[in-house]
Amino acid sequence: MSTIDSEIVVTGMTCQHCVRSVTEELTELAGVSDVSVDLKPGAASRVTIRSEAALDPASVRAAVEEAGYALAEQA
């Protein structure tokens, strides 16, 4: 089975607690098999989501916001 890696940029994350919160929320999305975070305290952090199919952007945004953070525009 092939997988898709999606990258998002999240603002407001400052510590490992933030990483855990975002990871937990995104991992609950259907089809997500792995989430990794490149934490940049005080700046936008890159989050890679591995899934079995393309993810609904609204669901990803909702999961990040549920964790207490926001998506940033990617450069």
All heavy atoms as a GROMACS GRO file, in nm:
protein
  539
    1MET      N    1   0.085  -0.118   0.000
    1MET     CA    2   0.000   0.000   0.000
    1MET      C    3   0.089   0.124   0.000
    1MET      O    4   0.185   0.132   0.075
    1MET     CB    5  -0.090  -0.001   0.125
    1MET     CG    6  -0.171   0.125   0.139
    1MET     SD    7  -0.275   0.128   0.284
    1MET     CE    8  -0.399   0.012   0.238
    2SER      N    9   0.057   0.217  -0.087
    2SER     CA   10   0.135   0.340  -0.091
    2SER      C   11   0.083   0.440   0.013
    2SER      O   12  -0.031   0.431   0.058
    2SER     CB   13   0.128   0.402  -0.229
    2SER     OG   14  -0.004   0.440  -0.259
    3THR      N   15   0.170   0.531   0.048
    3THR     CA   16   0.132   0.634   0.145
    3THR      C   17   0.160   0.770   0.085
    3THR      O   18   0.238   0.784  -0.009
    3THR     CB   19   0.209   0.619   0.278
    3THR    OG1   20   0.348   0.626   0.250
    3THR    CG2   21   0.176   0.489   0.348
    4ILE      N   22   0.097   0.870   0.143
    4ILE     CA   23   0.113   1.008   0.101
    4ILE      C   24   0.169   1.087   0.218
    4ILE      O   25   0.117   1.077   0.330
    4ILE     CB   26  -0.022   1.068   0.058
    4ILE    CG1   27  -0.079   0.992  -0.060
    4ILE    CG2   28  -0.008   1.217   0.027
    4ILE    CD1   29  -0.222   1.030  -0.096
    5ASP      N   30   0.274   1.164   0.193
    5ASP     CA   31   0.327   1.254   0.295
    5ASP      C   32   0.279   1.395   0.263
    5ASP      O   33   0.302   1.446   0.154
    5ASP     CB   34   0.480   1.253   0.297
    5ASP     CG   35   0.535   1.126   0.359
    5ASP    OD1   36   0.458   1.052   0.425
    5ASP    OD2   37   0.655   1.099   0.341
    6SER      N   38   0.211   1.456   0.360
    6SER     CA   39   0.162   1.592   0.347
    6SER      C   40   0.236   1.678   0.449
    6SER      O   41   0.258   1.635   0.562
    6SER     CB   42   0.012   1.600   0.376
    6SER     OG   43  -0.060   1.511   0.296
    7GLU      N   44   0.273   1.798   0.407
    7GLU     CA   45   0.343   1.887   0.499
    7GLU      C   46   0.257   2.010   0.526
    7GLU      O   47   0.202   2.070   0.433
    7GLU     CB   48   0.477   1.929   0.440
    7GLU     CG   49   0.562   2.007   0.538
    7GLU     CD   50   0.701   2.030   0.484
    7GLU    OE1   51   0.720   2.132   0.416
    7GLU    OE2   52   0.789   1.947   0.510
    8ILE      N   53   0.246   2.045   0.653
    8ILE     CA   54   0.175   2.166   0.693
    8ILE      C   55   0.267   2.247   0.782
    8ILE      O   56   0.368   2.195   0.834
    8ILE     CB   57   0.043   2.135   0.768
    8ILE    CG1   58   0.070   2.053   0.895
    8ILE    CG2   59  -0.056   2.064   0.676
    8ILE    CD1   60  -0.054   2.032   0.982
    9VAL      N   61   0.236   2.373   0.799
    9VAL     CA   62   0.313   2.460   0.887
    9VAL      C   63   0.220   2.510   0.996
    9VAL      O   64   0.111   2.561   0.968
    9VAL     CB   65   0.373   2.579   0.808
    9VAL    CG1   66   0.451   2.670   0.902
    9VAL    CG2   67   0.462   2.528   0.696
   10VAL      N   68   0.263   2.490   1.120
   10VAL     CA   69   0.180   2.522   1.235
   10VAL      C   70   0.248   2.631   1.317
   10VAL      O   71   0.368   2.624   1.343
   10VAL     CB   72   0.156   2.396   1.322
   10VAL    CG1   73   0.074   2.430   1.446
   10VAL    CG2   74   0.088   2.287   1.241
   11THR      N   75   0.170   2.730   1.358
   11THR     CA   76   0.225   2.838   1.441
   11THR      C   77   0.185   2.821   1.587
   11THR      O   78   0.084   2.758   1.617
   11THR     CB   79   0.175   2.975   1.392
   11THR    OG1   80   0.032   2.979   1.403
   11THR    CG2   81   0.216   3.002   1.249
   12GLY      N   82   0.265   2.876   1.674
   12GLY     CA   83   0.232   2.880   1.817
   12GLY      C   84   0.289   2.768   1.900
   12GLY      O   85   0.276   2.768   2.022
   13MET      N   86   0.353   2.670   1.838
   13MET     CA   87   0.408   2.558   1.914
   13MET      C   88   0.543   2.600   1.974
   13MET      O   89   0.627   2.656   1.904
   13MET     CB   90   0.424   2.436   1.823
   13MET     CG   91   0.292   2.386   1.770
   13MET     SD   92   0.303   2.260   1.641
   13MET     CE   93   0.414   2.143   1.708
   14THR      N   94   0.562   2.568   2.103
   14THR     CA   95   0.686   2.610   2.169
   14THR      C   96   0.760   2.498   2.242
   14THR      O   97   0.872   2.519   2.285
   14THR     CB   98   0.656   2.722   2.272
   14THR    OG1   99   0.565   2.670   2.369
   14THR    CG2  100   0.600   2.846   2.205
   15CYS      N  101   0.694   2.383   2.260
   15CYS     CA  102   0.756   2.280   2.344
   15CYS      C  103   0.708   2.140   2.305
   15CYS      O  104   0.624   2.125   2.216
   15CYS     CB  105   0.723   2.306   2.491
   15CYS     SG  106   0.546   2.293   2.526
   16GLN      N  107   0.758   2.038   2.372
   16GLN     CA  108   0.720   1.900   2.343
   16GLN      C  109   0.573   1.873   2.377
   16GLN      O  110   0.509   1.788   2.315
   16GLN     CB  111   0.811   1.803   2.418
   16GLN     CG  112   0.952   1.798   2.360
   16GLN     CD  113   0.952   1.761   2.212
   16GLN    OE1  114   0.887   1.667   2.168
   16GLN    NE2  115   1.026   1.838   2.133
   17HIS      N  116   0.518   1.946   2.474
   17HIS     CA  117   0.375   1.932   2.504
   17HIS      C  118   0.294   1.974   2.381
   17HIS      O  119   0.195   1.908   2.346
   17HIS     CB  120   0.336   2.017   2.626
   17HIS     CG  121   0.190   2.016   2.652
   17HIS    ND1  122   0.126   1.910   2.711
   17HIS    CD2  123   0.094   2.107   2.625
   17HIS    CE1  124  -0.004   1.936   2.718
   17HIS    NE2  125  -0.026   2.055   2.667
   18CYS      N  126   0.334   2.082   2.316
   18CYS     CA  127   0.267   2.128   2.194
   18CYS      C  128   0.275   2.020   2.087
   18CYS      O  129   0.177   1.991   2.019
   18CYS     CB  130   0.333   2.256   2.143
   18CYS     SG  131   0.339   2.393   2.259
   19VAL      N  132   0.393   1.962   2.072
   19VAL     CA  133   0.414   1.857   1.972
   19VAL      C  134   0.320   1.740   1.999
   19VAL      O  135   0.254   1.688   1.908
   19VAL     CB  136   0.562   1.811   1.972
   19VAL    CG1  137   0.580   1.687   1.886
   19VAL    CG2  138   0.652   1.924   1.926
   20ARG      N  139   0.312   1.698   2.125
   20ARG     CA  140   0.225   1.586   2.160
   20ARG      C  141   0.079   1.618   2.130
   20ARG      O  142   0.005   1.534   2.076
   20ARG     CB  143   0.240   1.549   2.308
   20ARG     CG  144   0.360   1.461   2.337
   20ARG     CD  145   0.356   1.402   2.477
   20ARG     NE  146   0.351   1.506   2.580
   20ARG     CZ  147   0.458   1.566   2.630
   20ARG    NH1  148   0.577   1.531   2.589
   20ARG    NH2  149   0.445   1.658   2.723
   21SER      N  150   0.035   1.738   2.163
   21SER     CA  151  -0.105   1.776   2.140
   21SER      C  152  -0.140   1.772   1.991
   21SER      O  153  -0.242   1.715   1.951
   21SER     CB  154  -0.132   1.917   2.195
   21SER     OG  155  -0.117   1.919   2.333
   22VAL      N  156  -0.056   1.833   1.909
   22VAL     CA  157  -0.081   1.835   1.765
   22VAL      C  158  -0.072   1.693   1.708
   22VAL      O  159  -0.157   1.652   1.628
   22VAL     CB  160   0.018   1.930   1.694
   22VAL    CG1  161   0.012   1.913   1.543
   22VAL    CG2  162  -0.013   2.075   1.733
   23THR      N  163   0.027   1.618   1.750
   23THR     CA  164   0.043   1.481   1.701
   23THR      C  165  -0.078   1.395   1.736
   23THR      O  166  -0.130   1.321   1.652
   23THR     CB  167   0.171   1.418   1.759
   23THR    OG1  168   0.284   1.496   1.717
   23THR    CG2  169   0.189   1.274   1.714
   24GLU      N  170  -0.127   1.407   1.858
   24GLU     CA  171  -0.243   1.328   1.899
   24GLU      C  172  -0.366   1.361   1.816
   24GLU      O  173  -0.437   1.272   1.770
   24GLU     CB  174  -0.273   1.352   2.048
   24GLU     CG  175  -0.177   1.284   2.140
   24GLU     CD  176  -0.201   1.319   2.286
   24GLU    OE1  177  -0.303   1.384   2.318
   24GLU    OE2  178  -0.116   1.282   2.368
   25GLU      N  179  -0.391   1.489   1.795
   25GLU     CA  180  -0.510   1.528   1.718
   25GLU      C  181  -0.500   1.483   1.573
   25GLU      O  182  -0.597   1.433   1.517
   25GLU     CB  183  -0.530   1.680   1.724
   25GLU     CG  184  -0.570   1.731   1.861
   25GLU     CD  185  -0.705   1.680   1.909
   25GLU    OE1  186  -0.792   1.649   1.826
   25GLU    OE2  187  -0.723   1.671   2.032
   26LEU      N  188  -0.384   1.500   1.512
   26LEU     CA  189  -0.370   1.461   1.372
   26LEU      C  190  -0.372   1.309   1.355
   26LEU      O  191  -0.426   1.259   1.256
   26LEU     CB  192  -0.240   1.519   1.314
   26LEU     CG  193  -0.241   1.671   1.295
   26LEU    CD1  194  -0.102   1.720   1.257
   26LEU    CD2  195  -0.344   1.715   1.191
   27THR      N  196  -0.318   1.236   1.450
   27THR     CA  197  -0.315   1.090   1.442
   27THR      C  198  -0.457   1.032   1.448
   27THR      O  199  -0.482   0.924   1.396
   27THR     CB  200  -0.227   1.032   1.554
   27THR    OG1  201  -0.095   1.086   1.540
   27THR    CG2  202  -0.218   0.881   1.547
   28GLU      N  203  -0.550   1.106   1.508
   28GLU     CA  204  -0.688   1.058   1.516
   28GLU      C  205  -0.763   1.068   1.384
   28GLU      O  206  -0.871   1.010   1.369
   28GLU     CB  207  -0.764   1.135   1.626
   28GLU     CG  208  -0.715   1.100   1.765
   28GLU     CD  209  -0.789   1.174   1.873
   28GLU    OE1  210  -0.888   1.244   1.843
   28GLU    OE2  211  -0.748   1.164   1.989
   29LEU      N  212  -0.708   1.142   1.287
   29LEU     CA  213  -0.774   1.151   1.157
   29LEU      C  214  -0.769   1.016   1.086
   29LEU      O  215  -0.668   0.946   1.094
   29LEU     CB  216  -0.707   1.258   1.070
   29LEU     CG  217  -0.716   1.402   1.120
   29LEU    CD1  218  -0.635   1.494   1.029
   29LEU    CD2  219  -0.861   1.449   1.128
   30ALA      N  220  -0.876   0.982   1.017
   30ALA     CA  221  -0.884   0.854   0.946
   30ALA      C  222  -0.772   0.842   0.843
   30ALA      O  223  -0.749   0.934   0.765
   30ALA     CB  224  -1.019   0.842   0.878
   31GLY      N  225  -0.702   0.730   0.846
   31GLY     CA  226  -0.599   0.700   0.747
   31GLY      C  227  -0.460   0.750   0.782
   31GLY      O  228  -0.365   0.718   0.712
   32VAL      N  229  -0.446   0.826   0.888
   32VAL     CA  230  -0.314   0.879   0.925
   32VAL      C  231  -0.235   0.770   0.997
   32VAL      O  232  -0.283   0.710   1.094
   32VAL     CB  233  -0.327   1.004   1.015
   32VAL    CG1  234  -0.190   1.046   1.070
   32VAL    CG2  235  -0.390   1.118   0.937
   33SER      N  236  -0.114   0.743   0.947
   33SER     CA  237  -0.032   0.639   1.007
   33SER      C  238   0.086   0.694   1.085
   33SER      O  239   0.141   0.625   1.171
   33SER     CB  240   0.020   0.543   0.899
   33SER     OG  241   0.096   0.614   0.803
   34ASP      N  242   0.126   0.819   1.057
   34ASP     CA  243   0.240   0.875   1.128
   34ASP      C  244   0.237   1.028   1.119
   34ASP      O  245   0.193   1.083   1.017
   34ASP     CB  246   0.371   0.824   1.068
   34ASP     CG  247   0.491   0.866   1.150
   34ASP    OD1  248   0.494   0.841   1.272
   34ASP    OD2  249   0.584   0.926   1.091
   35VAL      N  250   0.285   1.092   1.224
   35VAL     CA  251   0.296   1.237   1.227
   35VAL      C  252   0.434   1.270   1.285
   35VAL      O  253   0.471   1.216   1.389
   35VAL     CB  254   0.187   1.302   1.315
   35VAL    CG1  255   0.208   1.452   1.326
   35VAL    CG2  256   0.048   1.272   1.259
   36SER      N  257   0.508   1.355   1.216
   36SER     CA  258   0.636   1.399   1.272
   36SER      C  259   0.640   1.552   1.268
   36SER      O  260   0.587   1.614   1.177
   36SER     CB  261   0.754   1.339   1.195
   36SER     OG  262   0.752   1.382   1.061
   37VAL      N  263   0.704   1.608   1.371
   37VAL     CA  264   0.706   1.753   1.387
   37VAL      C  265   0.850   1.800   1.395
   37VAL      O  266   0.930   1.747   1.472
   37VAL     CB  267   0.631   1.795   1.516
   37VAL    CG1  268   0.640   1.946   1.536
   37VAL    CG2  269   0.486   1.749   1.511
   38ASP      N  270   0.882   1.900   1.314
   38ASP     CA  271   1.011   1.969   1.322
   38ASP      C  272   0.985   2.097   1.400
   38ASP      O  273   0.951   2.200   1.343
   38ASP     CB  274   1.064   1.999   1.182
   38ASP     CG  275   1.198   2.069   1.183
   38ASP    OD1  276   1.264   2.072   1.289
   38ASP    OD2  277   1.237   2.122   1.078
   39LEU      N  278   0.997   2.087   1.533
   39LEU     CA  279   0.963   2.198   1.622
   39LEU      C  280   1.061   2.313   1.608
   39LEU      O  281   1.182   2.294   1.616
   39LEU     CB  282   0.960   2.149   1.767
   39LEU     CG  283   0.928   2.255   1.873
   39LEU    CD1  284   0.786   2.309   1.854
   39LEU    CD2  285   0.945   2.197   2.012
   40LYS      N  286   1.007   2.430   1.589
   40LYS     CA  287   1.086   2.554   1.583
   40LYS      C  288   1.023   2.650   1.684
   40LYS      O  289   0.936   2.731   1.648
   40LYS     CB  290   1.080   2.616   1.444
   40LYS     CG  291   1.120   2.523   1.333
   40LYS     CD  292   1.257   2.552   1.286
   40LYS     CE  293   1.284   2.471   1.160
   40LYS     NZ  294   1.405   2.404   1.160
   41PRO      N  295   1.064   2.640   1.812
   41PRO     CA  296   1.004   2.725   1.915
   41PRO      C  297   1.014   2.873   1.877
   41PRO      O  298   1.120   2.921   1.839
   41PRO     CB  299   1.088   2.695   2.040
   41PRO     CG  300   1.145   2.560   2.015
   41PRO     CD  301   1.168   2.553   1.867
   42GLY      N  302   0.901   2.942   1.885
   42GLY     CA  303   0.898   3.083   1.852
   42GLY      C  304   0.882   3.113   1.705
   42GLY      O  305   0.876   3.228   1.665
   43ALA      N  306   0.876   3.008   1.624
   43ALA     CA  307   0.858   3.025   1.480
   43ALA      C  308   0.759   2.918   1.432
   43ALA      O  309   0.711   2.838   1.510
   43ALA     CB  310   0.991   3.011   1.407
   44ALA      N  311   0.730   2.920   1.304
   44ALA     CA  312   0.641   2.819   1.248
   44ALA      C  313   0.712   2.684   1.242
   44ALA      O  314   0.828   2.677   1.203
   44ALA     CB  315   0.595   2.861   1.109
   45SER      N  316   0.642   2.580   1.283
   45SER     CA  317   0.699   2.444   1.284
   45SER      C  318   0.641   2.363   1.170
   45SER      O  319   0.522   2.372   1.139
   45SER     CB  320   0.666   2.375   1.417
   45SER     OG  321   0.720   2.445   1.525
   46ARG      N  322   0.725   2.283   1.105
   46ARG     CA  323   0.679   2.198   0.996
   46ARG      C  324   0.631   2.064   1.052
   46ARG      O  325   0.699   2.002   1.134
   46ARG     CB  326   0.790   2.174   0.895
   46ARG     CG  327   0.828   2.301   0.823
   46ARG     CD  328   0.902   2.274   0.693
   46ARG     NE  329   0.931   2.400   0.626
   46ARG     CZ  330   0.845   2.464   0.547
   46ARG    NH1  331   0.727   2.412   0.525
   46ARG    NH2  332   0.878   2.578   0.490
   47VAL      N  333   0.516   2.022   1.004
   47VAL     CA  334   0.456   1.896   1.048
   47VAL      C  335   0.433   1.810   0.925
   47VAL      O  336   0.371   1.855   0.828
   47VAL     CB  337   0.322   1.922   1.121
   47VAL    CG1  338   0.259   1.789   1.163
   47VAL    CG2  339   0.342   2.013   1.241
   48THR      N  340   0.485   1.689   0.928
   48THR     CA  341   0.466   1.594   0.819
   48THR      C  342   0.366   1.488   0.863
   48THR      O  343   0.381   1.428   0.969
   48THR     CB  344   0.599   1.528   0.780
   48THR    OG1  345   0.692   1.632   0.745
   48THR    CG2  346   0.581   1.434   0.662
   49ILE      N  347   0.266   1.469   0.778
   49ILE     CA  348   0.159   1.374   0.808
   49ILE      C  349   0.164   1.264   0.702
   49ILE      O  350   0.155   1.292   0.583
   49ILE     CB  351   0.020   1.441   0.802
   49ILE    CG1  352   0.017   1.564   0.892
   49ILE    CG2  353  -0.089   1.342   0.841
   49ILE    CD1  354  -0.102   1.655   0.864
   50ARG      N  355   0.181   1.141   0.745
   50ARG     CA  356   0.180   1.026   0.652
   50ARG      C  357   0.041   0.960   0.660
   50ARG      O  358  -0.006   0.928   0.769
   50ARG     CB  359   0.288   0.927   0.690
   50ARG     CG  360   0.289   0.804   0.597
   50ARG     CD  361   0.416   0.729   0.606
   50ARG     NE  362   0.519   0.812   0.541
   50ARG     CZ  363   0.648   0.789   0.550
   50ARG    NH1  364   0.692   0.689   0.621
   50ARG    NH2  365   0.735   0.867   0.489
   51SER      N  366  -0.019   0.944   0.544
   51SER     CA  367  -0.154   0.887   0.541
   51SER      C  368  -0.169   0.792   0.423
   51SER      O  369  -0.090   0.792   0.330
   51SER     CB  370  -0.257   0.999   0.533
   51SER     OG  371  -0.235   1.076   0.416
   52GLU      N  372  -0.275   0.713   0.430
   52GLU     CA  373  -0.304   0.615   0.325
   52GLU      C  374  -0.369   0.680   0.204
   52GLU      O  375  -0.368   0.623   0.096
   52GLU     CB  376  -0.397   0.507   0.380
   52GLU     CG  377  -0.335   0.430   0.495
   52GLU     CD  378  -0.436   0.343   0.567
   52GLU    OE1  379  -0.556   0.347   0.535
   52GLU    OE2  380  -0.393   0.270   0.658
   53ALA      N  381  -0.429   0.799   0.223
   53ALA     CA  382  -0.496   0.871   0.114
   53ALA      C  383  -0.484   1.020   0.142
   53ALA      O  384  -0.445   1.060   0.252
   53ALA     CB  385  -0.642   0.830   0.107
   54ALA      N  386  -0.519   1.100   0.042
   54ALA     CA  387  -0.515   1.245   0.061
   54ALA      C  388  -0.609   1.284   0.175
   54ALA      O  389  -0.718   1.228   0.189
   54ALA     CB  390  -0.556   1.314  -0.068
   55LEU      N  391  -0.565   1.380   0.254
   55LEU     CA  392  -0.644   1.425   0.369
   55LEU      C  393  -0.729   1.545   0.331
   55LEU      O  394  -0.690   1.626   0.247
   55LEU     CB  395  -0.550   1.461   0.484
   55LEU     CG  396  -0.466   1.347   0.540
   55LEU    CD1  397  -0.365   1.401   0.640
   55LEU    CD2  398  -0.556   1.243   0.606
   56ASP      N  399  -0.842   1.557   0.397
   56ASP     CA  400  -0.930   1.672   0.379
   56ASP      C  401  -0.866   1.792   0.450
   56ASP      O  402  -0.845   1.787   0.573
   56ASP     CB  403  -1.067   1.640   0.439
   56ASP     CG  404  -1.159   1.760   0.439
   56ASP    OD1  405  -1.147   1.847   0.351
   56ASP    OD2  406  -1.244   1.766   0.530
   57PRO      N  407  -0.832   1.897   0.377
   57PRO     CA  408  -0.767   2.013   0.440
   57PRO      C  409  -0.848   2.072   0.556
   57PRO      O  410  -0.789   2.118   0.655
   57PRO     CB  411  -0.755   2.115   0.326
   57PRO     CG  412  -0.758   2.032   0.202
   57PRO     CD  413  -0.846   1.915   0.233
   58ALA      N  414  -0.979   2.070   0.546
   58ALA     CA  415  -1.062   2.124   0.655
   58ALA      C  416  -1.048   2.038   0.780
   58ALA      O  417  -1.046   2.091   0.892
   58ALA     CB  418  -1.208   2.130   0.611
   59SER      N  419  -1.035   1.907   0.764
   59SER     CA  420  -1.018   1.818   0.879
   59SER      C  421  -0.882   1.840   0.944
   59SER      O  422  -0.870   1.839   1.067
   59SER     CB  423  -1.030   1.672   0.836
   59SER     OG  424  -1.159   1.646   0.788
   60VAL      N  425  -0.779   1.861   0.861
   60VAL     CA  426  -0.645   1.887   0.914
   60VAL      C  427  -0.646   2.018   0.992
   60VAL      O  428  -0.596   2.025   1.105
   60VAL     CB  429  -0.541   1.892   0.800
   60VAL    CG1  430  -0.406   1.939   0.852
   60VAL    CG2  431  -0.529   1.754   0.735
   61ARG      N  432  -0.706   2.122   0.933
   61ARG     CA  433  -0.713   2.251   1.002
   61ARG      C  434  -0.789   2.237   1.135
   61ARG      O  435  -0.746   2.289   1.238
   61ARG     CB  436  -0.781   2.355   0.913
   61ARG     CG  437  -0.795   2.494   0.979
   61ARG     CD  438  -0.858   2.595   0.887
   61ARG     NE  439  -0.777   2.616   0.768
   61ARG     CZ  440  -0.675   2.699   0.762
   61ARG    NH1  441  -0.641   2.770   0.867
   61ARG    NH2  442  -0.607   2.714   0.651
   62ALA      N  443  -0.900   2.166   1.133
   62ALA     CA  444  -0.980   2.148   1.255
   62ALA      C  445  -0.901   2.074   1.362
   62ALA      O  446  -0.909   2.109   1.481
   62ALA     CB  447  -1.109   2.074   1.221
   63ALA      N  448  -0.824   1.974   1.323
   63ALA     CA  449  -0.744   1.898   1.420
   63ALA      C  450  -0.637   1.986   1.483
   63ALA      O  451  -0.615   1.982   1.604
   63ALA     CB  452  -0.681   1.776   1.352
   64VAL      N  453  -0.571   2.067   1.401
   64VAL     CA  454  -0.467   2.157   1.453
   64VAL      C  455  -0.530   2.259   1.548
   64VAL      O  456  -0.476   2.287   1.656
   64VAL     CB  457  -0.392   2.227   1.337
   64VAL    CG1  458  -0.303   2.339   1.389
   64VAL    CG2  459  -0.311   2.125   1.258
   65GLU      N  460  -0.645   2.313   1.509
   65GLU     CA  461  -0.712   2.412   1.595
   65GLU      C  462  -0.763   2.348   1.723
   65GLU      O  463  -0.762   2.411   1.829
   65GLU     CB  464  -0.825   2.479   1.516
   65GLU     CG  465  -0.770   2.569   1.406
   65GLU     CD  466  -0.877   2.629   1.317
   65GLU    OE1  467  -0.996   2.597   1.332
   65GLU    OE2  468  -0.839   2.711   1.230
   66GLU      N  469  -0.808   2.222   1.715
   66GLU     CA  470  -0.853   2.151   1.835
   66GLU      C  471  -0.738   2.137   1.936
   66GLU      O  472  -0.758   2.141   2.057
   66GLU     CB  473  -0.909   2.013   1.798
   66GLU     CG  474  -0.956   1.931   1.914
   66GLU     CD  475  -1.080   1.988   1.984
   66GLU    OE1  476  -1.156   2.062   1.920
   66GLU    OE2  477  -1.098   1.958   2.103
   67ALA      N  478  -0.617   2.123   1.884
   67ALA     CA  479  -0.499   2.113   1.970
   67ALA      C  480  -0.460   2.249   2.028
   67ALA      O  481  -0.376   2.256   2.118
   67ALA     CB  482  -0.382   2.053   1.892
   68GLY      N  483  -0.519   2.356   1.974
   68GLY     CA  484  -0.491   2.489   2.027
   68GLY      C  485  -0.394   2.572   1.945
   68GLY      O  486  -0.343   2.674   1.993
   69TYR      N  487  -0.373   2.533   1.819
   69TYR     CA  488  -0.275   2.602   1.734
   69TYR      C  489  -0.339   2.639   1.601
   69TYR      O  490  -0.456   2.613   1.580
   69TYR     CB  491  -0.150   2.514   1.715
   69TYR     CG  492  -0.095   2.474   1.850
   69TYR    CD1  493  -0.130   2.353   1.908
   69TYR    CD2  494  -0.016   2.561   1.922
   69TYR    CE1  495  -0.086   2.319   2.034
   69TYR    CE2  496   0.029   2.528   2.048
   69TYR     CZ  497  -0.006   2.407   2.104
   69TYR     OH  498   0.036   2.375   2.229
   70ALA      N  499  -0.262   2.698   1.513
   70ALA     CA  500  -0.316   2.742   1.385
   70ALA      C  501  -0.222   2.704   1.272
   70ALA      O  502  -0.101   2.692   1.291
   70ALA     CB  503  -0.337   2.892   1.386
   71LEU      N  504  -0.281   2.688   1.153
   71LEU     CA  505  -0.200   2.664   1.034
   71LEU      C  506  -0.147   2.798   0.984
   71LEU      O  507  -0.215   2.900   0.991
   71LEU     CB  508  -0.285   2.601   0.924
   71LEU     CG  509  -0.333   2.458   0.946
   71LEU    CD1  510  -0.416   2.414   0.827
   71LEU    CD2  511  -0.217   2.364   0.969
   72ALA      N  512  -0.027   2.796   0.933
   72ALA     CA  513   0.033   2.914   0.871
   72ALA      C  514   0.036   2.892   0.721
   72ALA      O  515   0.028   2.779   0.674
   72ALA     CB  516   0.174   2.936   0.923
   73GLU      N  517   0.047   2.999   0.649
   73GLU     CA  518   0.064   2.987   0.505
   73GLU      C  519   0.203   2.932   0.479
   73GLU      O  520   0.300   2.977   0.542
   73GLU     CB  521   0.049   3.123   0.438
   73GLU     CG  522  -0.088   3.181   0.452
   73GLU     CD  523  -0.196   3.096   0.386
   73GLU    OE1  524  -0.169   3.041   0.278
   73GLU    OE2  525  -0.304   3.083   0.445
   74GLN      N  526   0.215   2.836   0.389
   74GLN     CA  527   0.346   2.780   0.358
   74GLN      C  528   0.419   2.870   0.260
   74GLN      O  529   0.358   2.923   0.169
   74GLN     CB  530   0.331   2.640   0.300
   74GLN     CG  531   0.278   2.543   0.403
   74GLN     CD  532   0.289   2.400   0.355
   74GLN    OE1  533   0.352   2.371   0.256
   74GLN    NE2  534   0.228   2.309   0.428
   75ALA      N  535   0.548   2.883   0.282
   75ALA     CA  536   0.630   2.967   0.193
   75ALA      C  537   0.669   2.891   0.071
   75ALA      O  538   0.675   2.774   0.065
   75ALA     CB  539   0.754   3.014   0.267
   0.00000   0.00000   0.00000
